[in-house]
Amino acid sequence: MENECKNIDEVRENINKIDRQIVKLISERSRFVGQAAKFKKNSDDVKAPKRVEEVVKKVRGMAEEFDVSPDIVENIYRAMIDNFINYEMRKYSKE
């Protein structure tokens, strides 16, 4: 393990730093998802099941590269993608 913590407070401090980075990246991803709606012709383009599976396959490979469970990463991404599809559908329907 790269960063061996000395106590639970140090573990929590590191997790809090990582959570901040994750939320910042989700925010950045959200802005791009919001932009994507203007390039799509219909709700099927928004849902894009083929693209979802491509992303899931890609992140499962990344998970193996970074030595984390591909199942955990897939579950997180599927939840995130579902939420972003709902967000994008709302943006798409307003345009």
CORMO-V63790 format. One line per field, one symbol per residue. burial: I if it has 16 or more other C-alpha atoms within 10 Angstrom, else O. Layout:
burial->???
This chain:
burial->OOOOOOOOOOOOOOOOOOOOOOOOOOOOOOOOIIOOIOOOOOOOOIIOOOOIOOIIOOIIOOIOOOOOOIOOIIOOIIOOIOOIIOIIIOIIOOO
